[in-house]
Amino acid sequence: MLNQEIEEIIVNLEINARKLATLIYHSTMPDEVKESWISMVPEMSVEQIDRLLNILEAKYLDEKTRDIDVEYKEKIKKLVDELNEKKFQEDEEFIKLLKKLSDLLDL
C-alpha cells in the first residue's frame, strides 16, 4: 500500500515536472526570466510550484485562446447585425401592411 502511494507521488511529480518544463519553454517571457524561474524551482515548496504551474497554465491558455475570442466576437457581431437587419426589414414590411390596412379602412 505504501509503495503504491509513493509510486503515485513520483508519477505526479514527473507529470508536474514535464508540465512545468513545457509551460516555461512555450512561455512568451524573456529567456532570462525563464532561466530565473528554472533556477528557483529547486528552492520552491510544492505549494509554490503548484501556484507557478497554475499561473503559467492560465497565461498559456490565455495566449492560445486570445485569437479565438476575437474570432468569436466577430462572428457574434456579424450574427447580431444580420438579425438587426432582418428585424428592420420585417418592421418595414409590417409598416407597409399597416398602411395598406389603414388605406383600405379609410383611417
N, C-alpha and C positions, 0 to 999 in steps of 0.2 A: 504494500500500500504506500509506504513512504517512498520507495523507489519510483513508483508511478507519479507521485506528486512532484518529486524532484525532476523527473523527465518532462512533465508538463511545464514546470517553471523554466527549464532550459529551452524547451521549444518556444515558449512565449518570448523569452529573452532574444533568441535567434531571430524570430519574426520581427520583433520591435527594432532590433539592430539593423536588419535589412531595410525595414521601412524607413528608419531614420536616415540611413545612408542614401537611400533612393530620394527621399524628400529633400535632403540637403543638396544632393547632386543636381536635382532638377530645379532647385530654387533659383529665383532671379536675383538673389542677393549677391553682392560682390564676392569674389573668391577669398579676399582677406577675411570677410565676415564668416564665410563658410568654414575656413580654417580655424578661426577663433572658436566657433561652436564645437567643431570636432575636437579641438584640444581641451575644451571644458567638459565634455561628456564624461570622461572617467572620474571627474570630481563631483559629478551631479548625483543627487539621490534619485531613486526610482520614480518618486513623485515628480521631481523636476524634469526628468526625461519624458515622463508621460505628458506633462504640460507642454514641453517643447514639441513633442510629436503632434499633439492636438493643434497647436498653433501653426506648425508647418503644414499640416494636413489641410487645415482651413484655408490657409493662404494659397496653397497649391490648387485646391478646388475652386477658390475664388478666381484665380488667374485662368484656369481652364474653362470656366463657365462664363466668363465675362462677355465673350463674343456671342454666346448663346443667348444671354439676357438681352443684348442689343437686338439680335435677330428676332427673338420672340416679341419684343416691344414693337418692332417694325411691323411684324405680322398682325399683331393685335390692333395697332393703329390703322392698318390697311382695312381690316375687317370692320372696325368701328366706322371708318369713313364710308365704306361701301354700304353699311347698314343705314347710316345717316342719309346718304344719297337716295337709297331705296325708300326710306320713310318720307323724304322730301317729295319724291315723285308720287308716292301714294297719296300724300296730303294734297298735292296739286290736282290729282285725279278726283279726289273726294270733293275738293272745292268746285271743280268743273261740274261734277254731278249735282252738287247742291245748287249751283247757279241754274242748271237746266231745270231742276225740280222747281226752283223759285219762279223761273220764267213760265213753266207750264201752269203753275198755280197762280200766276199773276201777283206775286207778293212783292 
